[in-house]
Amino acid sequence: MKTWQDRVNEEAVLKTYSLYKKPFDQQPATRKHGPKATMVKPDDDKVRVSLVDAINRTGLKDGMTISFHHHFRSGDAILNKVMHTLSEMGFKNLTIAPSSLSAIHEPLN
């Protein structure tokens, strides 16, 4: 048998959280850190016209950390291209957090 405390706790939870209805039904409403979370639905176009446009849309600022995931055995040149573009755009004091580095990333030294 549920006590009145159990019912109060359930009501508090339901006010804070909502039940799952269907995919993409709920929009993110809050954030803890960084820009407000947004949702990309399967039919939404998230491709940008250029790397500069994509970087601008991230809200990146001097001193922030950016991460890269590499799954190619010898790496790829994406990290190099992004870092070169960020340098041309004038970003400073960035920290990179790559999952791996290889010989192809030598220009970063």
Order of alpha helices (4+ residues) and beta strands (2+ residues): alpha-alpha-beta-alpha-beta
